[in-house]
Amino acid sequence: MPGIPLTVVETPQFLRQAEDVWSEAERQEFVDYIARNPEVGDLIPDTGGIRKVRWRRQGMGKRGGVRVIYFYHNPVTPLFLLMVYAKAVREDVAPEVKKALAEFAARIKRAARG
């Protein structure tokens, strides 16, 4: 695995949603992976740097994966896991959610500047 692992913050919403789609071992496997590969996800337009990555689920086949929404700003700021959902439940992030995600990203960037 490349890179030095980042600090990863799992938000309460992410943890609640993760319980519905992953085992504890699957969740930890993803956290370990994303901590070392923070730029792997695609940037979501109009969100200030929020990313979305596809991830597998054991025994679910190609269409049974999940989408993880997260924010990575830089190597000294923690990576924030914000949402996870099954692809079958939702494909895209709703406009009102994008707006809230953009506001979150802006707050973290301001805090990182000090």
Biopython code that builds the backbone (N, CA, C, O; Angstrom):
import numpy as np
from Bio.PDB.StructureBuilder import StructureBuilder

atoms = [
    (1, "MET", "N", (0.840, -1.187, 0.000)),
    (1, "MET", "CA", (0.000, 0.000, 0.000)),
    (1, "MET", "C", (0.874, 1.235, 0.000)),
    (1, "MET", "O", (1.813, 1.318, 0.792)),
    (2, "PRO", "N", (0.596, 2.192, -0.858)),
    (2, "PRO", "CA", (1.422, 3.389, -0.929)),
    (2, "PRO", "C", (1.128, 4.372, 0.194)),
    (2, "PRO", "O", (0.063, 4.344, 0.811)),
    (3, "GLY", "N", (2.094, 5.235, 0.440)),
    (3, "GLY", "CA", (1.885, 6.382, 1.311)),
    (3, "GLY", "C", (1.896, 6.081, 2.796)),
    (3, "GLY", "O", (1.698, 4.947, 3.232)),
    (4, "ILE", "N", (2.136, 7.138, 3.558)),
    (4, "ILE", "CA", (2.052, 7.087, 5.011)),
    (4, "ILE", "C", (0.581, 7.306, 5.367)),
    (4, "ILE", "O", (-0.034, 8.236, 4.846)),
    (5, "PRO", "N", (0.006, 6.489, 6.225)),
    (5, "PRO", "CA", (-1.426, 6.635, 6.496)),
    (5, "PRO", "C", (-1.768, 7.954, 7.177)),
    (5, "PRO", "O", (-1.054, 8.427, 8.060)),
    (6, "LEU", "N", (-2.882, 8.530, 6.739)),
    (6, "LEU", "CA", (-3.413, 9.746, 7.339)),
    (6, "LEU", "C", (-4.266, 9.401, 8.550)),
    (6, "LEU", "O", (-4.686, 8.258, 8.730)),
    (7, "THR", "N", (-4.511, 10.397, 9.364)),
    (7, "THR", "CA", (-5.533, 10.267, 10.391)),
    (7, "THR", "C", (-6.883, 10.296, 9.690)),
    (7, "THR", "O", (-7.126, 11.157, 8.844)),
    (8, "VAL", "N", (-7.753, 9.371, 10.030)),
    (8, "VAL", "CA", (-9.079, 9.292, 9.426)),
    (8, "VAL", "C", (-10.121, 9.532, 10.510)),
    (8, "VAL", "O", (-10.104, 8.880, 11.554)),
    (9, "VAL", "N", (-11.027, 10.471, 10.258)),
    (9, "VAL", "CA", (-12.138, 10.757, 11.161)),
    (9, "VAL", "C", (-13.397, 10.150, 10.551)),
    (9, "VAL", "O", (-13.799, 10.506, 9.443)),
    (10, "GLU", "N", (-14.009, 9.232, 11.287)),
    (10, "GLU", "CA", (-15.264, 8.636, 10.856)),
    (10, "GLU", "C", (-16.393, 9.394, 11.548)),
    (10, "GLU", "O", (-16.560, 9.304, 12.764)),
    (11, "THR", "N", (-17.159, 10.134, 10.768)),
    (11, "THR", "CA", (-18.238, 10.936, 11.353)),
    (11, "THR", "C", (-19.345, 10.014, 11.878)),
    (11, "THR", "O", (-19.460, 8.869, 11.441)),
    (12, "PRO", "N", (-20.155, 10.514, 12.814)),
    (12, "PRO", "CA", (-21.270, 9.693, 13.319)),
    (12, "PRO", "C", (-22.204, 9.207, 12.196)),
    (12, "PRO", "O", (-22.648, 8.059, 12.212)),
    (13, "GLN", "N", (-22.494, 10.065, 11.242)),
    (13, "GLN", "CA", (-23.352, 9.659, 10.127)),
    (13, "GLN", "C", (-22.712, 8.525, 9.339)),
    (13, "GLN", "O", (-23.381, 7.549, 9.002)),
    (14, "PHE", "N", (-21.430, 8.647, 9.046)),
    (14, "PHE", "CA", (-20.723, 7.589, 8.329)),
    (14, "PHE", "C", (-20.793, 6.274, 9.109)),
    (14, "PHE", "O", (-21.085, 5.228, 8.531)),
    (15, "LEU", "N", (-20.529, 6.322, 10.404)),
    (15, "LEU", "CA", (-20.539, 5.102, 11.206)),
    (15, "LEU", "C", (-21.919, 4.447, 11.221)),
    (15, "LEU", "O", (-22.022, 3.224, 11.132)),
    (16, "ARG", "N", (-22.978, 5.247, 11.333)),
    (16, "ARG", "CA", (-24.340, 4.694, 11.293)),
    (16, "ARG", "C", (-24.613, 4.015, 9.955)),
    (16, "ARG", "O", (-25.137, 2.902, 9.903)),
    (17, "GLN", "N", (-24.252, 4.697, 8.882)),
    (17, "GLN", "CA", (-24.497, 4.142, 7.555)),
    (17, "GLN", "C", (-23.627, 2.909, 7.293)),
    (17, "GLN", "O", (-24.075, 1.958, 6.652)),
    (18, "ALA", "N", (-22.396, 2.925, 7.783)),
    (18, "ALA", "CA", (-21.481, 1.796, 7.570)),
    (18, "ALA", "C", (-22.028, 0.517, 8.199)),
    (18, "ALA", "O", (-21.827, -0.571, 7.658)),
    (19, "GLU", "N", (-22.709, 0.634, 9.321)),
    (19, "GLU", "CA", (-23.301, -0.540, 9.971)),
    (19, "GLU", "C", (-24.293, -1.254, 9.057)),
    (19, "GLU", "O", (-24.471, -2.468, 9.152)),
    (20, "ASP", "N", (-24.941, -0.491, 8.168)),
    (20, "ASP", "CA", (-25.950, -1.058, 7.272)),
    (20, "ASP", "C", (-25.360, -1.747, 6.047)),
    (20, "ASP", "O", (-26.045, -2.537, 5.397)),
    (21, "VAL", "N", (-24.106, -1.464, 5.723)),
    (21, "VAL", "CA", (-23.556, -1.983, 4.458)),
    (21, "VAL", "C", (-22.308, -2.848, 4.611)),
    (21, "VAL", "O", (-21.960, -3.583, 3.687)),
    (22, "TRP", "N", (-21.626, -2.778, 5.759)),
    (22, "TRP", "CA", (-20.370, -3.488, 5.938)),
    (22, "TRP", "C", (-20.324, -4.207, 7.274)),
    (22, "TRP", "O", (-21.003, -3.839, 8.232)),
    (23, "SER", "N", (-19.507, -5.236, 7.306)),
    (23, "SER", "CA", (-19.113, -5.820, 8.590)),
    (23, "SER", "C", (-18.041, -4.902, 9.191)),
    (23, "SER", "O", (-17.530, -4.009, 8.516)),
    (24, "GLU", "N", (-17.714, -5.126, 10.437)),
    (24, "GLU", "CA", (-16.648, -4.347, 11.084)),
    (24, "GLU", "C", (-15.328, -4.528, 10.336)),
    (24, "GLU", "O", (-14.583, -3.566, 10.145)),
    (25, "ALA", "N", (-15.042, -5.753, 9.915)),
    (25, "ALA", "CA", (-13.792, -6.031, 9.197)),
    (25, "ALA", "C", (-13.764, -5.317, 7.844)),
    (25, "ALA", "O", (-12.723, -4.796, 7.445)),
    (26, "GLU", "N", (-14.894, -5.287, 7.137)),
    (26, "GLU", "CA", (-14.952, -4.592, 5.845)),
    (26, "GLU", "C", (-14.749, -3.092, 6.020)),
    (26, "GLU", "O", (-14.046, -2.457, 5.234)),
    (27, "ARG", "N", (-15.376, -2.527, 7.064)),
    (27, "ARG", "CA", (-15.220, -1.094, 7.331)),
    (27, "ARG", "C", (-13.761, -0.777, 7.623)),
    (27, "ARG", "O", (-13.213, 0.187, 7.089)),
    (28, "GLN", "N", (-13.135, -1.578, 8.462)),
    (28, "GLN", "CA", (-11.742, -1.329, 8.823)),
    (28, "GLN", "C", (-10.824, -1.476, 7.613)),
    (28, "GLN", "O", (-9.858, -0.725, 7.473)),
    (29, "GLU", "N", (-11.118, -2.435, 6.742)),
    (29, "GLU", "CA", (-10.321, -2.596, 5.527)),
    (29, "GLU", "C", (-10.390, -1.326, 4.666)),
    (29, "GLU", "O", (-9.377, -0.872, 4.134)),
    (30, "PHE", "N", (-11.597, -0.761, 4.537)),
    (30, "PHE", "CA", (-11.728, 0.464, 3.753)),
    (30, "PHE", "C", (-10.983, 1.623, 4.419)),
    (30, "PHE", "O", (-10.273, 2.367, 3.742)),
    (31, "VAL", "N", (-11.136, 1.783, 5.726)),
    (31, "VAL", "CA", (-10.467, 2.877, 6.441)),
    (31, "VAL", "C", (-8.956, 2.780, 6.255)),
    (31, "VAL", "O", (-8.292, 3.783, 5.996)),
    (32, "ASP", "N", (-8.422, 1.584, 6.385)),
    (32, "ASP", "CA", (-6.977, 1.395, 6.197)),
    (32, "ASP", "C", (-6.554, 1.778, 4.774)),
    (32, "ASP", "O", (-5.524, 2.422, 4.577)),
    (33, "TYR", "N", (-7.353, 1.381, 3.798)),
    (33, "TYR", "CA", (-7.037, 1.684, 2.395)),
    (33, "TYR", "C", (-7.078, 3.198, 2.124)),
    (33, "TYR", "O", (-6.144, 3.753, 1.546)),
    (34, "ILE", "N", (-8.144, 3.843, 2.537)),
    (34, "ILE", "CA", (-8.311, 5.265, 2.209)),
    (34, "ILE", "C", (-7.287, 6.117, 2.962)),
    (34, "ILE", "O", (-6.894, 7.179, 2.479)),
    (35, "ALA", "N", (-6.859, 5.667, 4.126)),
    (35, "ALA", "CA", (-5.827, 6.393, 4.893)),
    (35, "ALA", "C", (-4.507, 6.452, 4.130)),
    (35, "ALA", "O", (-3.714, 7.375, 4.317)),
    (36, "ARG", "N", (-4.279, 5.474, 3.282)),
    (36, "ARG", "CA", (-3.036, 5.413, 2.507)),
    (36, "ARG", "C", (-3.202, 5.883, 1.056)),
    (36, "ARG", "O", (-2.219, 6.080, 0.342)),
    (37, "ASN", "N", (-4.449, 6.058, 0.636)),
    (37, "ASN", "CA", (-4.745, 6.432, -0.751)),
    (37, "ASN", "C", (-5.806, 7.536, -0.788)),
    (37, "ASN", "O", (-6.871, 7.336, -1.373)),
    (38, "PRO", "N", (-5.545, 8.670, -0.189)),
    (38, "PRO", "CA", (-6.592, 9.681, -0.015)),
    (38, "PRO", "C", (-7.096, 10.335, -1.303)),
    (38, "PRO", "O", (-8.187, 10.905, -1.313)),
    (39, "GLU", "N", (-6.339, 10.265, -2.366)),
    (39, "GLU", "CA", (-6.758, 10.937, -3.601)),
    (39, "GLU", "C", (-7.395, 9.981, -4.603)),
    (39, "GLU", "O", (-7.597, 10.347, -5.761)),
    (40, "VAL", "N", (-7.709, 8.776, -4.181)),
    (40, "VAL", "CA", (-8.234, 7.766, -5.101)),
    (40, "VAL", "C", (-9.640, 8.113, -5.604)),
    (40, "VAL", "O", (-9.992, 7.749, -6.726)),
    (41, "GLY", "N", (-10.426, 8.789, -4.821)),
    (41, "GLY", "CA", (-11.805, 9.089, -5.202)),
    (41, "GLY", "C", (-11.903, 10.192, -6.234)),
    (41, "GLY", "O", (-11.005, 11.024, -6.368)),
    (42, "ASP", "N", (-13.017, 10.184, -6.966)),
    (42, "ASP", "CA", (-13.294, 11.236, -7.940)),
    (42, "ASP", "C", (-13.841, 12.467, -7.232)),
    (42, "ASP", "O", (-14.672, 12.351, -6.331)),
    (43, "LEU", "N", (-13.383, 13.634, -7.634)),
    (43, "LEU", "CA", (-13.923, 14.871, -7.085)),
    (43, "LEU", "C", (-15.372, 15.034, -7.525)),
    (43, "LEU", "O", (-15.712, 14.797, -8.684)),
    (44, "ILE", "N", (-16.218, 15.442, -6.589)),
    (44, "ILE", "CA", (-17.615, 15.711, -6.901)),
    (44, "ILE", "C", (-17.707, 17.201, -7.240)),
    (44, "ILE", "O", (-17.347, 18.041, -6.416)),
    (45, "PRO", "N", (-18.179, 17.534, -8.430)),
    (45, "PRO", "CA", (-18.247, 18.949, -8.825)),
    (45, "PRO", "C", (-19.065, 19.788, -7.843)),
    (45, "PRO", "O", (-20.049, 19.325, -7.265)),
    (46, "ASP", "N", (-18.631, 21.023, -7.677)),
    (46, "ASP", "CA", (-19.347, 22.026, -6.868)),
    (46, "ASP", "C", (-19.435, 21.677, -5.382)),
    (46, "ASP", "O", (-20.398, 22.055, -4.715)),
    (47, "THR", "N", (-18.445, 20.962, -4.862)),
    (47, "THR", "CA", (-18.470, 20.624, -3.436)),
    (47, "THR", "C", (-17.229, 21.097, -2.687)),
    (47, "THR", "O", (-17.110, 20.847, -1.487)),
    (48, "GLY", "N", (-16.319, 21.761, -3.348)),
    (48, "GLY", "CA", (-15.140, 22.272, -2.668)),
    (48, "GLY", "C", (-14.095, 21.231, -2.325)),
    (48, "GLY", "O", (-13.266, 21.453, -1.443)),
    (49, "GLY", "N", (-14.121, 20.097, -3.009)),
    (49, "GLY", "CA", (-13.092, 19.098, -2.783)),
    (49, "GLY", "C", (-13.578, 17.784, -2.202)),
    (49, "GLY", "O", (-12.768, 16.907, -1.900)),
    (50, "ILE", "N", (-14.870, 17.632, -2.042)),
    (50, "ILE", "CA", (-15.427, 16.366, -1.576)),
    (50, "ILE", "C", (-15.220, 15.314, -2.668)),
    (50, "ILE", "O", (-15.321, 15.612, -3.858)),
    (51, "ARG", "N", (-14.932, 14.097, -2.251)),
    (51, "ARG", "CA", (-14.656, 13.007, -3.199)),
    (51, "ARG", "C", (-15.628, 11.848, -2.990)),
    (51, "ARG", "O", (-16.210, 11.679, -1.919)),
    (52, "LYS", "N", (-15.784, 11.055, -4.054)),
    (52, "LYS", "CA", (-16.608, 9.846, -4.012)),
    (52, "LYS", "C", (-15.786, 8.691, -4.559)),
    (52, "LYS", "O", (-15.169, 8.797, -5.618)),
    (53, "VAL", "N", (-15.786, 7.600, -3.833)),
    (53, "VAL", "CA", (-15.065, 6.409, -4.279)),
    (53, "VAL", "C", (-16.003, 5.203, -4.220)),
    (53, "VAL", "O", (-16.828, 5.078, -3.315)),
    (54, "ARG", "N", (-15.855, 4.339, -5.188)),
    (54, "ARG", "CA", (-16.601, 3.075, -5.211)),
    (54, "ARG", "C", (-15.794, 2.028, -4.442)),
    (54, "ARG", "O", (-14.565, 2.000, -4.509)),
    (55, "TRP", "N", (-16.507, 1.173, -3.711)),
    (55, "TRP", "CA", (-15.843, 0.125, -2.944)),
    (55, "TRP", "C", (-16.716, -1.119, -2.945)),
    (55, "TRP", "O", (-17.945, -1.040, -2.963)),
    (56, "ARG", "N", (-16.071, -2.242, -2.926)),
    (56, "ARG", "CA", (-16.788, -3.513, -3.003)),
    (56, "ARG", "C", (-17.404, -3.901, -1.654)),
    (56, "ARG", "O", (-17.046, -3.382, -0.596)),
    (57, "ARG", "N", (-18.338, -4.831, -1.752)),
    (57, "ARG", "CA", (-18.903, -5.490, -0.565)),
    (57, "ARG", "C", (-18.757, -6.986, -0.773)),
    (57, "ARG", "O", (-19.022, -7.494, -1.862)),
    (58, "GLN", "N", (-18.347, -7.676, 0.241)),
    (58, "GLN", "CA", (-18.127, -9.117, 0.112)),
    (58, "GLN", "C", (-19.418, -9.829, -0.271)),
    (58, "GLN", "O", (-20.469, -9.613, 0.332)),
    (59, "GLY", "N", (-19.314, -10.690, -1.295)),
    (59, "GLY", "CA", (-20.430, -11.509, -1.700)),
    (59, "GLY", "C", (-21.557, -10.796, -2.420)),
    (59, "GLY", "O", (-22.631, -11.373, -2.586)),
    (60, "MET", "N", (-21.349, -9.560, -2.855)),
    (60, "MET", "CA", (-22.428, -8.780, -3.453)),
    (60, "MET", "C", (-22.306, -8.625, -4.965)),
    (60, "MET", "O", (-23.214, -8.081, -5.593)),
    (61, "GLY", "N", (-21.235, -9.077, -5.556)),
    (61, "GLY", "CA", (-21.090, -8.958, -6.994)),
    (61, "GLY", "C", (-20.787, -7.542, -7.448)),
    (61, "GLY", "O", (-20.634, -6.626, -6.640)),
    (62, "LYS", "N", (-20.704, -7.390, -8.761)),
    (62, "LYS", "CA", (-20.273, -6.126, -9.347)),
    (62, "LYS", "C", (-21.220, -4.963, -9.019)),
    (62, "LYS", "O", (-20.765, -3.848, -8.763)),
    (63, "ARG", "N", (-22.511, -5.216, -9.028)),
    (63, "ARG", "CA", (-23.482, -4.156, -8.788)),
    (63, "ARG", "C", (-23.788, -3.933, -7.304)),
    (63, "ARG", "O", (-24.556, -3.036, -6.955)),
    (64, "GLY", "N", (-23.195, -4.737, -6.446)),
    (64, "GLY", "CA", (-23.507, -4.658, -5.029)),
    (64, "GLY", "C", (-22.560, -3.806, -4.220)),
    (64, "GLY", "O", (-22.501, -3.937, -2.998)),
    (65, "GLY", "N", (-21.822, -2.940, -4.875)),
    (65, "GLY", "CA", (-20.855, -2.123, -4.163)),
    (65, "GLY", "C", (-21.464, -0.951, -3.426)),
    (65, "GLY", "O", (-22.675, -0.731, -3.458)),
    (66, "VAL", "N", (-20.604, -0.208, -2.765)),
    (66, "VAL", "CA", (-21.026, 0.994, -2.050)),
    (66, "VAL", "C", (-20.295, 2.206, -2.603)),
    (66, "VAL", "O", (-19.293, 2.082, -3.307)),
    (67, "ARG", "N", (-20.809, 3.362, -2.276)),
    (67, "ARG", "CA", (-20.172, 4.638, -2.572)),
    (67, "ARG", "C", (-19.817, 5.282, -1.240)),
    (67, "ARG", "O", (-20.641, 5.333, -0.327)),
    (68, "VAL", "N", (-18.598, 5.768, -1.137)),
    (68, "VAL", "CA", (-18.155, 6.450, 0.076)),
    (68, "VAL", "C", (-17.862, 7.895, -0.288)),
    (68, "VAL", "O", (-17.127, 8.175, -1.235)),
    (69, "ILE", "N", (-18.443, 8.802, 0.470)),
    (69, "ILE", "CA", (-18.236, 10.240, 0.292)),
    (69, "ILE", "C", (-17.295, 10.688, 1.404)),
    (69, "ILE", "O", (-17.529, 10.422, 2.583)),
    (70, "TYR", "N", (-16.214, 11.381, 1.000)),
    (70, "TYR", "CA", (-15.226, 11.791, 1.997)),
    (70, "TYR", "C", (-14.576, 13.113, 1.591)),
    (70, "TYR", "O", (-14.709, 13.571, 0.456)),
    (71, "PHE", "N", (-13.870, 13.711, 2.550)),
    (71, "PHE", "CA", (-13.157, 14.960, 2.287)),
    (71, "PHE", "C", (-11.696, 14.796, 2.669)),
    (71, "PHE", "O", (-11.356, 14.426, 3.793)),
    (72, "TYR", "N", (-10.846, 15.083, 1.694)),
    (72, "TYR", "CA", (-9.399, 15.098, 1.909)),
    (72, "TYR", "C", (-8.897, 16.456, 1.445)),
    (72, "TYR", "O", (-9.098, 16.840, 0.292)),
    (73, "HIS", "N", (-8.240, 17.184, 2.350)),
    (73, "HIS", "CA", (-7.744, 18.526, 2.025)),
    (73, "HIS", "C", (-6.244, 18.531, 1.752)),
    (73, "HIS", "O", (-5.795, 19.011, 0.712)),
    (74, "ASN", "N", (-5.469, 17.991, 2.697)),
    (74, "ASN", "CA", (-4.017, 17.960, 2.541)),
    (74, "ASN", "C", (-3.418, 16.936, 3.513)),
    (74, "ASN", "O", (-4.134, 16.405, 4.362)),
    (75, "PRO", "N", (-2.133, 16.657, 3.402)),
    (75, "PRO", "CA", (-1.533, 15.601, 4.235)),
    (75, "PRO", "C", (-1.499, 15.875, 5.734)),
    (75, "PRO", "O", (-1.311, 14.944, 6.517)),
    (76, "VAL", "N", (-1.675, 17.122, 6.155)),
    (76, "VAL", "CA", (-1.629, 17.410, 7.588)),
    (76, "VAL", "C", (-3.012, 17.556, 8.220)),
    (76, "VAL", "O", (-3.127, 17.658, 9.441)),
    (77, "THR", "N", (-4.038, 17.566, 7.414)),
    (77, "THR", "CA", (-5.418, 17.649, 7.893)),
    (77, "THR", "C", (-6.022, 16.252, 7.844)),
    (77, "THR", "O", (-5.803, 15.527, 6.873)),
    (78, "PRO", "N", (-6.776, 15.856, 8.865)),
    (78, "PRO", "CA", (-7.386, 14.523, 8.807)),
    (78, "PRO", "C", (-8.302, 14.366, 7.589)),
    (78, "PRO", "O", (-8.842, 15.341, 7.065)),
    (79, "LEU", "N", (-8.457, 13.136, 7.163)),
    (79, "LEU", "CA", (-9.406, 12.789, 6.123)),
    (79, "LEU", "C", (-10.728, 12.482, 6.830)),
    (79, "LEU", "O", (-10.747, 11.744, 7.815)),
    (80, "PHE", "N", (-11.829, 13.044, 6.332)),
    (80, "PHE", "CA", (-13.134, 12.877, 6.957)),
    (80, "PHE", "C", (-14.014, 11.954, 6.118)),
    (80, "PHE", "O", (-14.287, 12.239, 4.952)),
    (81, "LEU", "N", (-14.454, 10.853, 6.713)),
    (81, "LEU", "CA", (-15.412, 9.961, 6.065)),
    (81, "LEU", "C", (-16.802, 10.473, 6.428)),
    (81, "LEU", "O", (-17.164, 10.525, 7.603)),
    (82, "LEU", "N", (-17.579, 10.849, 5.414)),
    (82, "LEU", "CA", (-18.836, 11.553, 5.644)),
    (82, "LEU", "C", (-20.080, 10.698, 5.439)),
    (82, "LEU", "O", (-21.010, 10.751, 6.243)),
    (83, "MET", "N", (-20.099, 9.917, 4.378)),
    (83, "MET", "CA", (-21.278, 9.114, 4.051)),
    (83, "MET", "C", (-20.850, 7.828, 3.368)),
    (83, "MET", "O", (-19.798, 7.774, 2.730)),
    (84, "VAL", "N", (-21.665, 6.796, 3.503)),
    (84, "VAL", "CA", (-21.495, 5.566, 2.730)),
    (84, "VAL", "C", (-22.892, 5.022, 2.454)),
    (84, "VAL", "O", (-23.753, 5.007, 3.333)),
    (85, "TYR", "N", (-23.099, 4.579, 1.221)),
    (85, "TYR", "CA", (-24.405, 4.028, 0.865)),
    (85, "TYR", "C", (-24.245, 3.005, -0.252)),
    (85, "TYR", "O", (-23.291, 3.045, -1.029)),
    (86, "ALA", "N", (-25.196, 2.098, -0.306)),
    (86, "ALA", "CA", (-25.191, 1.080, -1.345)),
    (86, "ALA", "C", (-25.544, 1.716, -2.679)),
    (86, "ALA", "O", (-26.424, 2.573, -2.758)),
    (87, "LYS", "N", (-24.854, 1.290, -3.717)),
    (87, "LYS", "CA", (-25.121, 1.809, -5.058)),
    (87, "LYS", "C", (-26.580, 1.602, -5.434)),
    (87, "LYS", "O", (-27.169, 2.446, -6.109)),
    (88, "ALA", "N", (-27.167, 0.494, -5.009)),
    (88, "ALA", "CA", (-28.563, 0.199, -5.335)),
    (88, "ALA", "C", (-29.529, 1.200, -4.703)),
    (88, "ALA", "O", (-30.642, 1.379, -5.199)),
    (89, "VAL", "N", (-29.121, 1.849, -3.621)),
    (89, "VAL", "CA", (-29.987, 2.793, -2.917)),
    (89, "VAL", "C", (-29.988, 4.155, -3.589)),
    (89, "VAL", "O", (-31.032, 4.798, -3.693)),
    (90, "ARG", "N", (-28.824, 4.598, -4.045)),
    (90, "ARG", "CA", (-28.711, 5.939, -4.621)),
    (90, "ARG", "C", (-27.466, 5.980, -5.491)),
    (90, "ARG", "O", (-26.429, 5.422, -5.132)),
    (91, "GLU", "N", (-27.570, 6.635, -6.621)),
    (91, "GLU", "CA", (-26.418, 6.718, -7.533)),
    (91, "GLU", "C", (-25.680, 8.038, -7.366)),
    (91, "GLU", "O", (-24.451, 8.055, -7.307)),
    (92, "ASP", "N", (-26.411, 9.137, -7.290)),
    (92, "ASP", "CA", (-25.787, 10.456, -7.205)),
    (92, "ASP", "C", (-26.145, 11.160, -5.901)),
    (92, "ASP", "O", (-27.105, 10.796, -5.223)),
    (93, "VAL", "N", (-25.367, 12.158, -5.572)),
    (93, "VAL", "CA", (-25.595, 12.965, -4.387)),
    (93, "VAL", "C", (-26.577, 14.081, -4.757)),
    (93, "VAL", "O", (-26.387, 14.782, -5.751)),
    (94, "ALA", "N", (-27.620, 14.235, -3.948)),
    (94, "ALA", "CA", (-28.650, 15.242, -4.204)),
    (94, "ALA", "C", (-28.069, 16.652, -4.093)),
    (94, "ALA", "O", (-27.116, 16.872, -3.345)),
    (95, "PRO", "N", (-28.640, 17.616, -4.838)),
    (95, "PRO", "CA", (-28.119, 18.995, -4.812)),
    (95, "PRO", "C", (-28.049, 19.606, -3.416)),
    (95, "PRO", "O", (-27.083, 20.301, -3.105)),
    (96, "GLU", "N", (-29.050, 19.363, -2.564)),
    (96, "GLU", "CA", (-29.027, 19.938, -1.218)),
    (96, "GLU", "C", (-27.929, 19.303, -0.362)),
    (96, "GLU", "O", (-27.366, 19.950, 0.521)),
    (97, "VAL", "N", (-27.633, 18.041, -0.632)),
    (97, "VAL", "CA", (-26.533, 17.377, 0.080)),
    (97, "VAL", "C", (-25.201, 17.930, -0.413)),
    (97, "VAL", "O", (-24.291, 18.159, 0.384)),
    (98, "LYS", "N", (-25.080, 18.146, -1.720)),
    (98, "LYS", "CA", (-23.856, 18.750, -2.263)),
    (98, "LYS", "C", (-23.579, 20.098, -1.608)),
    (98, "LYS", "O", (-22.436, 20.413, -1.275)),
    (99, "LYS", "N", (-24.628, 20.886, -1.428)),
    (99, "LYS", "CA", (-24.470, 22.214, -0.803)),
    (99, "LYS", "C", (-23.949, 22.064, 0.630)),
    (99, "LYS", "O", (-23.028, 22.773, 1.035)),
    (100, "ALA", "N", (-24.531, 21.153, 1.383)),
    (100, "ALA", "CA", (-24.086, 20.929, 2.759)),
    (100, "ALA", "C", (-22.649, 20.405, 2.792)),
    (100, "ALA", "O", (-21.868, 20.790, 3.662)),
    (101, "LEU", "N", (-22.304, 19.541, 1.860)),
    (101, "LEU", "CA", (-20.934, 19.031, 1.784)),
    (101, "LEU", "C", (-19.948, 20.146, 1.467)),
    (101, "LEU", "O", (-18.861, 20.198, 2.042)),
    (102, "ALA", "N", (-20.324, 21.038, 0.553)),
    (102, "ALA", "CA", (-19.461, 22.167, 0.199)),
    (102, "ALA", "C", (-19.236, 23.073, 1.406)),
    (102, "ALA", "O", (-18.128, 23.569, 1.612)),
    (103, "GLU", "N", (-20.281, 23.290, 2.204)),
    (103, "GLU", "CA", (-20.147, 24.110, 3.413)),
    (103, "GLU", "C", (-19.217, 23.439, 4.420)),
    (103, "GLU", "O", (-18.415, 24.107, 5.073)),
    (104, "PHE", "N", (-19.326, 22.117, 4.544)),
    (104, "PHE", "CA", (-18.428, 21.378, 5.432)),
    (104, "PHE", "C", (-16.978, 21.540, 4.976)),
    (104, "PHE", "O", (-16.096, 21.836, 5.782)),
    (105, "ALA", "N", (-16.741, 21.345, 3.685)),
    (105, "ALA", "CA", (-15.379, 21.473, 3.140)),
    (105, "ALA", "C", (-14.821, 22.870, 3.404)),
    (105, "ALA", "O", (-13.657, 23.016, 3.776)),
    (106, "ALA", "N", (-15.641, 23.883, 3.213)),
    (106, "ALA", "CA", (-15.190, 25.263, 3.442)),
    (106, "ALA", "C", (-14.805, 25.478, 4.902)),
    (106, "ALA", "O", (-13.804, 26.138, 5.181)),
    (107, "ARG", "N", (-15.587, 24.928, 5.844)),
    (107, "ARG", "CA", (-15.267, 25.071, 7.272)),
    (107, "ARG", "C", (-13.934, 24.399, 7.611)),
    (107, "ARG", "O", (-13.127, 24.954, 8.356)),
    (108, "ILE", "N", (-13.712, 23.219, 7.070)),
    (108, "ILE", "CA", (-12.463, 22.505, 7.354)),
    (108, "ILE", "C", (-11.274, 23.274, 6.768)),
    (108, "ILE", "O", (-10.232, 23.397, 7.412)),
    (109, "LYS", "N", (-11.433, 23.782, 5.559)),
    (109, "LYS", "CA", (-10.342, 24.555, 4.941)),
    (109, "LYS", "C", (-10.023, 25.802, 5.760)),
    (109, "LYS", "O", (-8.854, 26.134, 5.955)),
    (110, "ARG", "N", (-11.055, 26.492, 6.240)),
    (110, "ARG", "CA", (-10.817, 27.683, 7.075)),
    (110, "ARG", "C", (-10.086, 27.298, 8.354)),
    (110, "ARG", "O", (-9.143, 27.978, 8.759)),
    (111, "ALA", "N", (-10.507, 26.228, 8.983)),
    (111, "ALA", "CA", (-9.872, 25.779, 10.225)),
    (111, "ALA", "C", (-8.420, 25.361, 9.978)),
    (111, "ALA", "O", (-7.556, 25.587, 10.825)),
    (112, "ALA", "N", (-8.156, 24.764, 8.840)),
    (112, "ALA", "CA", (-6.793, 24.320, 8.519)),
    (112, "ALA", "C", (-5.848, 25.494, 8.315)),
    (112, "ALA", "O", (-4.646, 25.381, 8.556)),
    (113, "ARG", "N", (-6.390, 26.614, 7.872)),
    (113, "ARG", "CA", (-5.553, 27.816, 7.685)),
    (113, "ARG", "C", (-5.196, 28.447, 9.011)),
    (113, "ARG", "O", (-4.223, 29.194, 9.116)),
    (114, "GLY", "N", (-5.993, 28.141, 10.025)),
    (114, "GLY", "CA", (-5.691, 28.641, 11.353)),
    (114, "GLY", "C", (-6.327, 29.931, 11.622)),
    (114, "GLY", "O", (-6.164, 30.484, 12.709)),
]
sb = StructureBuilder()
sb.init_structure("model")
sb.init_model(0)
sb.init_chain("A")
sb.init_seg("    ")
for serial, (resi, resn, name, xyz) in enumerate(atoms, 1):
    if name == "N":
        sb.init_residue(resn, " ", resi, " ")
    sb.init_atom(name, np.array(xyz, "f"), 0.0, 1.0, " ", f" {name:<3s}", serial, name[0])
structure = sb.get_structure()
